[in-house]
């Protein structure tokens, strides 16, 4: 509940304070850090809607265990994390329009993964949204100060 409240207050404060442009610019500047929040959620097997990715099929699990034994970087057996080669995650992008943000991937696996797991593979959990303000705060405050000085 606290994370959801943080999320709500964060976006409510942005709208009420007229800080949409400043916050959007700061989020775009720090897009790599924000996208890493999404990747970290997937590492934990979490979807943005609070659900989980589930478990790998027995055949996939067996293949992943072989990759783990070989020392392949990023591979894990549980939780499911949608990581095989890293290509899907490398192509994550953050788009900001007004007070709305969208995370997507330009990878050719994306339509298949959305069909399997819904669009909730993209986006931030309330916990991660709460971390966004910590990432962008200094830039937003700096922009406000700059505008006040102008």
C-alpha positions in Angstrom: 0.0 0.0 0.0 2.8 2.4 0.8 4.4 1.9 -2.6 1.1 2.5 -4.3 0.6 5.7 -2.3 4.2 6.8 -3.2 3.4 6.2 -6.9 0.1 8.1 -6.7 1.7 11.1 -4.8 4.6 11.2 -7.2 2.4 11.6 -10.3 -0.2 13.7 -8.5 2.5 16.1 -7.4 4.0 16.4 -10.8 0.6 17.3 -12.3 -0.5 19.6 -9.5 2.9 21.4 -9.5 2.9 21.8 -13.3 6.2 19.9 -13.4 5.3 17.6 -16.3 7.8 19.0 -18.8 10.6 19.2 -16.2 10.0 15.6 -14.9 9.7 14.2 -18.4 12.9 15.8 -19.5 14.7 14.4 -16.4 13.2 11.0 -16.9 14.4 11.0 -20.5 17.9 12.1 -19.3 17.9 9.2 -16.9 16.2 6.7 -19.1 19.0 4.0 -18.7 18.5 4.1 -14.9 14.7 3.9 -15.2 14.9 1.1 -17.7 17.2 -0.8 -15.3 14.4 -0.7 -12.8 12.3 -2.6 -15.3 15.1 -5.1 -16.0 15.6 -5.6 -12.3 11.9 -6.4 -11.9 12.2 -9.0 -14.6 15.3 -10.5 -12.8 13.1 -11.0 -9.8 10.4 -12.5 -12.0 8.0 -9.6 -11.4 5.5 -8.0 -13.8 4.5 -4.4 -13.5 1.0 -5.4 -12.5 2.3 -7.3 -9.5 1.9 -10.7 -11.0 4.9 -13.0 -11.6 6.3 -14.5 -14.8 5.8 -18.0 -13.5 8.1 -20.9 -14.0 9.9 -22.2 -17.0 8.7 -25.4 -18.7 10.7 -28.5 -17.8 12.5 -28.5 -21.2 13.5 -24.8 -20.9 14.5 -25.4 -17.3 16.8 -28.2 -18.3 18.4 -26.1 -21.1 18.9 -23.2 -18.6 20.5 -25.5 -16.1 23.0 -26.6 -18.7 23.7 -22.9 -19.5 24.2 -22.2 -15.8 26.6 -25.1 -15.5 28.6 -23.6 -18.5 28.7 -20.3 -16.7 26.6 -18.3 -19.2 26.1 -14.8 -17.9 22.6 -13.7 -16.9 21.0 -17.1 -17.1 19.0 -18.2 -14.0 16.6 -21.1 -13.5 14.2 -19.4 -11.1 12.5 -17.1 -11.1 11.7 -16.9 -14.8 13.3 -13.7 -16.1 13.0 -13.6 -19.9 16.8 -13.6 -20.3 18.4 -15.8 -22.9 20.8 -13.7 -24.9 20.0 -10.2 -23.5 18.9 -8.9 -26.9 15.3 -8.3 -25.8 16.4 -6.2 -22.8 19.1 -4.3 -24.6 16.5 -2.9 -26.9 14.3 -1.4 -24.1 13.3 2.2 -24.8 11.5 4.8 -22.6 9.0 7.1 -24.3 7.5 10.1 -22.4 4.5 11.9 -23.6 3.0 14.5 -21.2 2.5 12.7 -17.8 2.6 9.2 -19.3 5.6 7.0 -19.8 5.9 3.9 -21.9 8.6 1.2 -21.9 8.9 -1.0 -25.0 11.5 -3.1 -26.8 12.2 -3.1 -30.5 13.3 -6.7 -30.4 11.7 -9.2 -32.7 10.8 -11.3 -29.7 8.6 -8.6 -28.2 5.2 -9.5 -29.9 5.6 -13.1 -28.8 6.5 -12.2 -25.2 3.6 -9.7 -25.0 1.3 -12.4 -26.2 2.6 -14.8 -23.6 2.9 -12.5 -20.6 0.8 -9.4 -21.5 2.2 -5.9 -21.8 2.9 -6.1 -18.0 6.5 -7.2 -18.8 7.0 -3.5 -19.5 6.5 -0.7 -17.0 7.3 -0.2 -13.4 5.8 -1.7 -10.2 4.7 0.8 -7.6 7.9 0.1 -5.7 10.0 1.0 -8.7 7.9 4.1 -9.5 8.7 5.3 -6.0 12.4 5.1 -6.9 12.0 7.3 -10.0 11.7 10.5 -7.9 15.1 9.7 -6.3 16.6 9.3 -9.7 15.2 12.5 -11.3 14.8 14.8 -8.2 18.0 16.8 -8.6 17.4 17.5 -12.3 13.8 18.6 -11.7 14.8 20.9 -8.8 17.7 22.3 -10.9 15.4 23.0 -13.8 12.9 24.8 -11.5 15.7 26.9 -10.0 17.0 27.7 -13.5 13.6 28.9 -14.6 13.1 31.0 -11.4 16.5 32.7 -12.1 15.6 33.5 -15.7 
